[in-house]
Amino acid sequence: MLSFLDGISRNLEAYLVLACVLFSIGAFGFLARRNAISMLMSIELMLNAVNLAFVALSRSIGVGGQVFVFFVMTVAAAEAAVGLAIVIALFRQRETLNPDAFTSLKW
């Protein structure tokens, strides 16, 4: 029984390290990129890293993490739809995806 719990702990640690690496890549991509679409993709990567951490922790704690995953997925879908619509509208107006060009959203 002890070796089984040791295997769960080792797997949990590996999943949490992977989630941390994915979140770090997403944060770096958000801060380093100057393209609105790349910034949205980096936000999605960070949200998926959090989902991975929630699911990994729910295996050892309980079902609560999986409930949070559904909420995060709902927010991510809404963010992708609304964010992409805003980016398309801004591109049609300014003909660029550089966030520095969007200093004033008042047209």
C-alpha positions as CSV (number, residue, x, y, z in Angstrom):
1,M,0.0,0.0,0.0
2,L,2.8,2.4,0.8
3,S,4.4,1.9,-2.7
4,F,1.0,2.7,-4.3
5,L,0.8,6.0,-2.4
6,D,4.4,6.8,-3.3
7,G,3.6,6.3,-7.0
8,I,0.7,8.8,-6.7
9,S,2.9,11.3,-5.0
10,R,5.5,11.0,-7.7
11,N,3.0,11.3,-10.5
12,L,1.3,14.3,-8.8
13,E,4.7,16.0,-8.5
14,A,5.4,15.4,-12.2
15,Y,2.0,16.8,-13.3
16,L,2.5,19.9,-11.1
17,V,6.0,20.5,-12.5
18,L,4.6,20.2,-16.0
19,A,1.7,22.6,-15.2
20,C,4.3,25.1,-13.8
21,V,6.4,24.8,-16.9
22,L,3.4,25.4,-19.2
23,F,2.2,28.3,-17.1
24,S,5.7,29.9,-17.2
25,I,5.8,29.5,-21.0
26,G,2.4,31.1,-21.3
27,A,3.4,34.0,-19.0
28,F,6.6,34.5,-21.0
29,G,4.7,34.4,-24.3
30,F,2.2,37.0,-23.0
31,L,4.9,39.4,-21.8
32,A,7.3,38.9,-24.7
33,R,5.0,38.9,-27.7
34,R,3.7,42.0,-29.4
35,N,0.9,40.4,-31.3
36,A,-2.6,40.3,-29.9
37,I,-3.4,36.8,-31.2
38,S,-0.2,35.4,-29.7
39,M,-1.1,37.1,-26.4
40,L,-4.5,35.4,-26.5
41,M,-2.9,32.0,-27.2
42,S,-0.5,32.5,-24.3
43,I,-3.5,33.2,-22.0
44,E,-5.1,30.0,-23.2
45,L,-1.9,28.1,-22.4
46,M,-1.8,29.5,-18.9
47,L,-5.5,28.6,-18.4
48,N,-4.8,25.0,-19.6
49,A,-1.8,24.8,-17.2
50,V,-4.1,25.7,-14.3
51,N,-6.6,23.1,-15.5
52,L,-3.9,20.5,-15.5
53,A,-2.9,21.4,-11.9
54,F,-6.6,21.2,-10.8
55,V,-7.1,17.8,-12.4
56,A,-3.8,16.5,-10.9
57,L,-4.8,17.7,-7.5
58,S,-8.3,16.4,-7.7
59,R,-6.9,12.9,-8.1
60,S,-5.4,13.2,-4.6
61,I,-7.8,15.5,-2.9
62,G,-11.2,14.9,-4.3
63,V,-13.6,15.9,-7.1
64,G,-13.6,19.6,-6.3
65,G,-10.8,20.3,-8.7
66,Q,-12.7,18.9,-11.6
67,V,-15.6,21.2,-10.9
68,F,-13.2,24.2,-11.2
69,V,-11.9,22.9,-14.5
70,F,-15.4,23.1,-16.0
71,F,-15.7,26.8,-14.8
72,V,-12.2,27.6,-16.2
73,M,-13.1,25.9,-19.5
74,T,-16.3,28.0,-19.7
75,V,-14.4,31.2,-19.0
76,A,-11.7,30.3,-21.5
77,A,-14.2,29.6,-24.3
78,A,-15.9,33.0,-23.6
79,E,-12.6,34.7,-23.5
80,A,-11.5,33.2,-26.8
81,A,-14.8,34.2,-28.5
82,V,-15.0,37.8,-27.2
83,G,-11.2,38.4,-27.4
84,L,-11.1,37.2,-31.0
85,A,-14.1,39.4,-31.9
86,I,-12.4,42.4,-30.3
87,V,-9.1,41.6,-32.1
88,I,-10.9,41.3,-35.5
89,A,-12.7,44.6,-34.9
90,L,-9.4,46.4,-34.0
91,F,-7.6,44.9,-37.0
92,R,-10.3,46.2,-39.3
93,Q,-10.0,49.6,-37.8
94,R,-6.2,50.0,-37.4
95,E,-4.9,47.3,-39.8
96,T,-2.4,46.1,-37.2
97,L,-2.3,43.5,-34.4
98,N,0.4,45.4,-32.4
99,P,-1.1,46.2,-28.9
100,D,0.9,49.4,-28.8
101,A,-1.2,50.8,-31.7
102,F,-4.3,50.5,-29.6
103,T,-3.6,53.3,-27.2
104,S,-7.1,54.7,-27.4
105,L,-10.1,52.4,-27.9
106,K,-12.3,55.4,-28.5
107,W,-13.0,55.7,-32.2
